[in-house]
Amino acid sequence: MIIQDIVNDLARPIPARFLFIKYFDKIFNVIPYEKKFSLRDNRHPSYGYCTWHTAKLAKQLGIGCISLIEFGVAGGKGLCDLEYHADKIHKKTGLNFQIYGFDSGHGLPDVKDYRDMPHLFQKGNFQMDRDKLLSRLNTAKLIEGDVNITIKSFFTKYNPAPIGFIFDDIIGGMNRAHNQYTGELLAINEFNDDHIKIKISKVEGLQYFAKVVCIWHGKIFITHFFDHPLYGVPIGEPTQLPL
C-alpha cells in the first residue's frame, strides 16, 4: 500500500520535503494529528480537516456536541473514515460527535434529466454491502431509504446536535464536466437564490493557506446563517497591526 501511495504521489506536484515528511510520519507517527491534513493522508483528509475546524468553532461558541452527515454512503469507506477522524478529535478536544449516513442502500435512483448528470451517474451506481458496513461501524447511524423521505423525519426522530458539516463531491476532471448548471453546484445556486439570510459559499483562497495544495481545497464550502444569534460572536484573538 505504501509503495502504491508513493507511485501516486510522484505523479503529483508535491515538494520532495513533504513526501519525505509524509512517509517518515507513516512509519514513526511523529506529526500531531491536526498537522497531517496537508500530507494527503489517505483516510479522507478533507473529512479530518473539516471535522477539526468545525470542532474548533464549536468549542469557541460553547457547543459541546455537533453532528456530521454524509449524504450518499455508497461502499462506506467515507463513513468509517469519518468515525476515525471524529474519534481522534474527540480525544484531543473533548468535543462529542453524532455521525449520520444517508443512503438508499440500493445505489443511485433513476436519473430524471440533465441536472442529474447522466453522463456520470446511472441507476444502481454506488451500491452498498449493508451487512459488511454495519459490522465496521461503531457509532455512526446509517439512515436507509429515499433521502427525500428520511430527511423529513430526521430532526424529530434523531434530534441531532447542531450540524457541523455535510459532504458531497463538486469537482473533477474534464470528463466529469462539473459546472454551475448541473449537479450539486446547481443545487447550491438554487438554494442561495431561494434564501436571503442563509448562503452557501466557497471558502475563497483556502489553498493559499495550506502547506501543500490539495484537490479537496476546491470542495470546501461554508454555510452562513446571517441571522443566527451566534453569527456575530468573536471567534478570533483581538488583532492589532503595528505601524
KAJOMO-V992806 format. One record per residue. SS is DSSP state (hx for helix, st for strand, lp for the rest). PSI is psi in whole degrees, 0 to 359 (* if undefined). D_LAST is the distance of its C-alpha to the last C-alpha in whole Angstrom. Layout:
ss=SS psi=PSI d_last=D_LAST
ss=SS psi=PSI d_last=D_LAST
//
This chain:
ss=lp psi=316 d_last=52
ss=hx psi=320 d_last=50
ss=hx psi=316 d_last=51
ss=hx psi=322 d_last=51
ss=hx psi=318 d_last=48
ss=hx psi=316 d_last=47
ss=hx psi=316 d_last=49
ss=hx psi=319 d_last=47
ss=hx psi=325 d_last=44
ss=hx psi=340 d_last=44
ss=lp psi=357 d_last=45
ss=lp psi=156 d_last=41
ss=lp psi=71 d_last=38
ss=lp psi=128 d_last=37
ss=lp psi=142 d_last=35
ss=hx psi=324 d_last=38
ss=hx psi=327 d_last=36
ss=hx psi=326 d_last=36
ss=hx psi=317 d_last=39
ss=hx psi=313 d_last=40
ss=hx psi=317 d_last=38
ss=hx psi=311 d_last=39
ss=hx psi=335 d_last=43
ss=hx psi=317 d_last=42
ss=hx psi=326 d_last=41
ss=hx psi=327 d_last=44
ss=hx psi=316 d_last=46
ss=hx psi=349 d_last=44
ss=lp psi=59 d_last=42
ss=lp psi=346 d_last=39
ss=lp psi=133 d_last=36
ss=lp psi=144 d_last=35
ss=hx psi=311 d_last=37
ss=hx psi=353 d_last=33
ss=hx psi=357 d_last=32
ss=lp psi=343 d_last=36
ss=hx psi=323 d_last=35
ss=hx psi=351 d_last=34
ss=hx psi=6 d_last=36
ss=lp psi=47 d_last=39
ss=lp psi=142 d_last=41
ss=lp psi=10 d_last=44
ss=lp psi=61 d_last=44
ss=lp psi=70 d_last=43
ss=hx psi=332 d_last=39
ss=hx psi=324 d_last=38
ss=hx psi=316 d_last=40
ss=hx psi=316 d_last=38
ss=hx psi=313 d_last=35
ss=hx psi=319 d_last=35
ss=hx psi=318 d_last=37
ss=hx psi=310 d_last=34
ss=hx psi=328 d_last=31
ss=hx psi=321 d_last=34
ss=hx psi=317 d_last=35
ss=hx psi=317 d_last=31
ss=hx psi=316 d_last=31
ss=hx psi=317 d_last=34
ss=hx psi=320 d_last=33
ss=hx psi=330 d_last=30
ss=lp psi=2 d_last=32
ss=lp psi=25 d_last=35
ss=lp psi=129 d_last=37
ss=lp psi=351 d_last=40
ss=st psi=139 d_last=42
ss=st psi=158 d_last=41
ss=st psi=144 d_last=43
ss=st psi=131 d_last=43
ss=st psi=136 d_last=46
ss=st psi=118 d_last=47
ss=st psi=116 d_last=49
ss=lp psi=83 d_last=52
ss=lp psi=327 d_last=52
ss=lp psi=234 d_last=55
ss=lp psi=333 d_last=56
ss=lp psi=355 d_last=53
ss=hx psi=320 d_last=51
ss=hx psi=319 d_last=48
ss=hx psi=321 d_last=49
ss=hx psi=319 d_last=50
ss=hx psi=327 d_last=47
ss=hx psi=320 d_last=45
ss=hx psi=317 d_last=47
ss=hx psi=311 d_last=46
ss=hx psi=319 d_last=42
ss=hx psi=321 d_last=42
ss=hx psi=316 d_last=44
ss=hx psi=315 d_last=42
ss=hx psi=326 d_last=39
ss=hx psi=317 d_last=41
ss=hx psi=331 d_last=41
ss=hx psi=326 d_last=38
ss=hx psi=339 d_last=37
ss=lp psi=356 d_last=40
ss=lp psi=142 d_last=39
ss=st psi=153 d_last=43
ss=st psi=144 d_last=44
ss=st psi=129 d_last=47
ss=st psi=131 d_last=47
ss=st psi=138 d_last=50
ss=st psi=121 d_last=51
ss=st psi=131 d_last=53
ss=st psi=146 d_last=55
ss=lp psi=334 d_last=59
ss=lp psi=354 d_last=60
ss=lp psi=17 d_last=62
ss=lp psi=186 d_last=60
ss=lp psi=148 d_last=58
ss=lp psi=185 d_last=60
ss=lp psi=142 d_last=62
ss=lp psi=130 d_last=59
ss=lp psi=313 d_last=60
ss=lp psi=193 d_last=58
ss=hx psi=335 d_last=56
ss=hx psi=338 d_last=53
ss=hx psi=7 d_last=54
ss=lp psi=61 d_last=53
ss=lp psi=344 d_last=57
ss=lp psi=345 d_last=56
ss=lp psi=324 d_last=55
ss=lp psi=130 d_last=56
ss=lp psi=160 d_last=60
ss=lp psi=133 d_last=62
ss=lp psi=349 d_last=62
ss=lp psi=151 d_last=59
ss=lp psi=45 d_last=57
ss=lp psi=157 d_last=60
ss=lp psi=141 d_last=59
ss=lp psi=90 d_last=62
ss=hx psi=310 d_last=61
ss=hx psi=319 d_last=63
ss=hx psi=317 d_last=61
ss=hx psi=314 d_last=58
ss=hx psi=330 d_last=59
ss=hx psi=341 d_last=60
ss=hx psi=337 d_last=57
ss=lp psi=147 d_last=55
ss=lp psi=308 d_last=54
ss=lp psi=338 d_last=52
ss=lp psi=144 d_last=51
ss=st psi=128 d_last=54
ss=st psi=117 d_last=55
ss=st psi=106 d_last=56
ss=st psi=143 d_last=59
ss=lp psi=180 d_last=60
ss=lp psi=121 d_last=59
ss=hx psi=332 d_last=55
ss=hx psi=335 d_last=56
ss=hx psi=311 d_last=58
ss=hx psi=330 d_last=57
ss=hx psi=334 d_last=53
ss=hx psi=328 d_last=55
ss=hx psi=2 d_last=56
ss=hx psi=311 d_last=53
ss=hx psi=324 d_last=51
ss=hx psi=326 d_last=55
ss=hx psi=321 d_last=56
ss=hx psi=344 d_last=53
ss=lp psi=59 d_last=51
ss=lp psi=154 d_last=48
ss=lp psi=165 d_last=45
ss=lp psi=137 d_last=42
ss=st psi=124 d_last=41
ss=st psi=311 d_last=38
ss=st psi=166 d_last=39
ss=st psi=146 d_last=42
ss=st psi=145 d_last=43
ss=lp psi=179 d_last=44
ss=lp psi=140 d_last=44
ss=lp psi=3 d_last=43
ss=lp psi=163 d_last=42
ss=lp psi=180 d_last=45
ss=lp psi=189 d_last=46
ss=lp psi=321 d_last=48
ss=lp psi=334 d_last=51
ss=lp psi=329 d_last=49
ss=lp psi=44 d_last=48
ss=lp psi=140 d_last=46
ss=lp psi=173 d_last=45
ss=lp psi=356 d_last=44
ss=lp psi=2 d_last=47
ss=lp psi=166 d_last=49
ss=hx psi=209 d_last=48
ss=hx psi=324 d_last=45
ss=hx psi=322 d_last=43
ss=hx psi=317 d_last=45
ss=hx psi=320 d_last=46
ss=hx psi=315 d_last=42
ss=hx psi=319 d_last=42
ss=hx psi=320 d_last=45
ss=hx psi=313 d_last=44
ss=hx psi=323 d_last=40
ss=hx psi=330 d_last=43
ss=hx psi=352 d_last=45
ss=lp psi=125 d_last=42
ss=lp psi=318 d_last=39
ss=lp psi=3 d_last=37
ss=st psi=125 d_last=38
ss=st psi=142 d_last=36
ss=st psi=123 d_last=36
ss=st psi=151 d_last=34
ss=st psi=148 d_last=33
ss=lp psi=98 d_last=30
ss=lp psi=131 d_last=28
ss=lp psi=12 d_last=26
ss=hx psi=319 d_last=28
ss=hx psi=336 d_last=29
ss=hx psi=350 d_last=25
ss=hx psi=8 d_last=24
ss=lp psi=152 d_last=28
ss=lp psi=321 d_last=28
ss=lp psi=129 d_last=32
ss=lp psi=128 d_last=32
ss=lp psi=150 d_last=35
ss=hx psi=327 d_last=38
ss=hx psi=350 d_last=37
ss=hx psi=328 d_last=34
ss=hx psi=355 d_last=35
ss=hx psi=353 d_last=37
ss=lp psi=119 d_last=35
ss=st psi=156 d_last=35
ss=st psi=138 d_last=33
ss=st psi=126 d_last=35
ss=st psi=118 d_last=33
ss=st psi=91 d_last=35
ss=lp psi=334 d_last=33
ss=lp psi=14 d_last=36
ss=lp psi=139 d_last=36
ss=lp psi=340 d_last=35
ss=lp psi=0 d_last=33
ss=lp psi=325 d_last=31
ss=lp psi=7 d_last=28
ss=lp psi=128 d_last=28
ss=lp psi=135 d_last=24
ss=lp psi=6 d_last=25
ss=lp psi=165 d_last=21
ss=lp psi=146 d_last=19
ss=lp psi=133 d_last=16
ss=lp psi=131 d_last=13
ss=lp psi=141 d_last=10
ss=lp psi=124 d_last=7
ss=lp psi=159 d_last=4
ss=lp psi=* d_last=0
//
